[in-house]
């Protein structure tokens, strides 16, 4: 753990970008919340059935990653945003999919202490990522997650962004407007974000990203509580 932290901190990054699911914690919070809210009836039974069928099509390769992540946000059209904020807080407290990686929590803390500008970038919905980021101390204006426009407190189906694949560097360029010194990700959907950074770190990488990271000479790190699963 300490050698990894030292490797990053030695670079003295001024701007750092972190993927969330699988990089800062184990598991996919976006998918877990999707299942959790349907099971608890936060959306209508009709919407739940339709979205489960849509997700099955996505897993079969018939729906793109960006489309699916977008629809997992726009499915809430017409709902009060306050209801989703409350639901995300309850989910984060009681049903989060996996543990936060302690060294990643510590890394974010140390970077912020050194006046590094830290961004969280995720294709999961904004409400869940905001709830999780409270533990990391990352402000809402530095969270770039899948989001829609809100009108008079009501969720619309007008997408603001879906930061997945090429959408991640685009979101960072639009919001940060600075060069990214260090980027951290775990899947192929993070490749473009990692490639844009001066220093790329594949954290807890899926096999496809691990292979690409080795080819490109990116630093690979497996959190301590994931090593026994390899």
Secondary structure, 3 states (H helix, E strand, C coil): CHHHHHHHHHCCCCEEEEECECCCECCCHHHHHHHHHHHCCCCCHHHHHHHHHHHHHHHCCCCCHHHHHHHHHHCCCCCEHHHHHHHHHHHHHHCCCCCECHHHHHHHHHHHHCCCEEEEEEEEEHHHHHHHHCCCCCCHHHEEEEEEEEECCEEEEEEEECCCCHHHHHHHHHHCCCCCCEEEECCHHHHHHHHHCCEEEEECCCHHHHHHHHHHCCEEECCHHHHHHC
